[in-house]
Amino acid sequence: MRKNKLFSILIVVTILAMALTSCNLLNMFGENQAEDFSQIETMAAATISAMITQSAYETLVAQLTQVVAPTVTPLATSTLIPTSTPIATFTPMPPPVTPVPPTATPVPIPCNGATYLADVTIPDWSTLNAGESFVKTWQVKNVGTCNWTTDYKIFFSSGTQMDAPSAVAFPKTVKPGETVNLSVSMVAPSNTGNFTGSWMLKSGDGKVFGVGSTFDVPLTVNIKVDKLPAPKDPDTVYDFVKNYCSASWRTNGGDIGCPSGKIDTSKGSITRSYTPVIAGGYKDDEGGLFTVPAKGGDGFIMGTFPKITIKNGDRFRALLVCGDGAKNCSVTYELQYTEVGGSSGGTLGSWDVTYSDSERVDVDLSSLKGKTIQLILKVISKGDSTDDVAIWMAPRVTNP
């Protein structure tokens, strides 16, 4: 629409301009020169008209220019960008200082120091039978500065000694940096369970040491006893050694627990061994009960066992003997019984034993056949309980 209007205006302006131009040319070449004033007036008027026309033309051009020119949409007033917070001036950090480790103070090497290397025999928690003999061997290295001579010893420190000697000498001289095998003969305890013994080392002048970083850790023997050995007599009906803690034990001082922690000639004790050492130093291979009376002129110890029913041909057998080293041993052994639910009871046998002799007993129980009884093992002191370590070797009811 705007383009058509503009074109029409341009045609009109062009026609007017051509008309004005033709009028001026006629006046310039006319014959009537007398009418100068009229011509001057006419020319003035034409000039004014032309000026007006020119002015109109310029106005029209300006309008056309405005129409043709693209409408420019003014830019929206931009939102001022907030002044940014100035960035803090970066202050360069000094280069990191590499810490210098302190100079280690050398640890002085002691005269006596050992390192554990291996269990040569009986690794930790080996399973053994009660009363089984074994040799425990440790391999250790001399990491001290002194020679280990044969005056050095490995000695029992704590735990369960397991019938081992208190100390054993080193088998040879061991120089710094050398190794040695240290062996100790032991016997598994007579009870089932887990057992540990600790052993330390000692120099010839009595300085105690061990293994570990500070050379104060003991060597250890750790075993598990899981079963008891069978009696040697294949006809055994009832084994008193195996069932010794099934009995109720008491002394003249009162009831005692079973087993006792050790042989006690003062308060009395009951212990068991499957490798007992009897008078004269002989080590037996059958189980034995160590029955020790309490101190006192009327000292005794007795154990009442669970009930059993006697059959025809049943017999009680045992070897009665004092313990090794108990040279003042002098006791009376008694085998007693009491009928369960009945009125009978009494002593089935009595035997006097000293350190220099022993007694092998064999009692026929056939007179009690069909009866349910409790058998009682009793040891009586003869005025002085010192060394009264009385052993019942392989006590049993048998039916051969």
Residue, then its C-alpha position, 0 to 999 in steps of 0.5 A: m500500500r505504501k509503495n503505490k502511494l509513493f509512486s502517485i506522489l512522484i508522478v504529480v511532482t514530476i508533472l508540476a516541475m515540467a509545467l513550470t519549466s515550460c513557462n519560463l522558456l516561453n517568457m525568455f523567447g517572447e517578442n514583447q520586451a516592453e513588458d519588462f516589469s510584467q515579466i520581472e513580476t511574472m518571473a519573481a512569481a515563478t521563482i517564488s512558485a518554484m521555491i515553494t515547489q522545491s520546498a514541497y518537493e524536499t518535504l515530500v522527499a523527506q516524507l518518502t524517505q521516512v516511509v521507505a526507511p525501515t522502522v528501527t525499534p529503539l533498543a530497550t534500555s539495557t540493565l546496568i551490569p552490576t559492578s563486579t566485586p573485585i577479585a582478591t589479589f592473589t598472594p603467591m604462597p611460599p614453596p612447600v618445605t619438605p620436612v626432613p625426617p629426624t635422624a633415627t636413634p640407633v637401637p642398641i643391640p643387647c647382649n642376649g636377644a633371640t628370634y623365634l623361627a619355627d616349631v620343629t615339633i608339635p605345632d601349635w594346638s597339636t592333638l594328643n592323647a592324655g598322658e602321651s609323651f612328646v618332645k617339644t622343639w623350638q628353633v631360635k636364632n641368636v640376634g644378640t651380641c653374646n655367645w650362647t654357651t652350654d651354661y644357658k638354659i631354657f626354663f619353665s616360666s608359667g602355664t602348664q608344665m606338662d611333667a617337663p623338667s624345670a630347666v634344660a641346658f642349651p645343647k651347644t654354643v651358639k654365636p650371634g647370627e646362628t640358630v639352635n634347636l631347643s628341645v624339652s621332653m613333656v607329657a600331655p596332661s591327664n585331662t582333656g582340654n587345651f593347655t599352654g606352657s610358657w618357657m623363657l631363656k636364661s644366660g649363665d649369669g642369670k639374665v632372663f630374656g626371650v623373643g619378640s621385638t623387646f626380647d621379653v616374650p616367652l616361647t610357648v607350647n600349645i596342645k589339645v588333649d581330646k581323648l583318654p587312653a584305653p586301659k591296658d587290661p582289655d577285660t576292664v568293666y569299670d576304669f577308676v582312673k578315667n572316671y576319677c572326677s566322677a567320685s566325691w572326694r574329701t579329706n579330714g579337712g573337708d570336701i575337696g574339688c577334683p582335680s586338685g591343682k597339684i600334689d598337696t601333702s598339707k591340705g590333701s589332693i587328688t590328681r591323675s597321671y597316665t605316665p606316673v613315676i613310682a617309687g624307685g624312679y620307674k615311669d609306668d605306662e598305665g594310669g594312676l591316681f595320686t591320693v594324698p591325705a591331709k595333714g594331721g594324725d588322723g589324716f585321710i583321703m577318700g573317694t566315693f565312686p558312682k554306683i555299679t551293679i556287680k556281676n558274677g566273676d567281677r574282681f577289683r585289681a590294682l597296684l598300690v605304691c608310693g610316688d617317686g621321691a616320697k621316701n617317708c611315705s607310709v600309709t594304709y590303703e582300704l577298699q570299701y563299699t556301701e550298698v545302694g538302697g540296702s544295709s550292707g557295706g564295709t571294708l573289702g580289703s586293707w593293705d599297708v604300704t611304705y616307700s620301699d614296698s608295694e602291694r598288688v591286690d586282687v579282690d573277688l567281688s562275686s559275693l556282691k553279685g546282683k547288688t548295686i554298690q558304690l566302691i570307695l578308695k581310701v588312704i589313711s596316714k599313719g600319724d605323719s602325712t609328710d611324703d604320703v603320696a599314695i598311688w593307685m595304679a590302674p585301679r579297675v573292676t575287671n571280669p577276666 
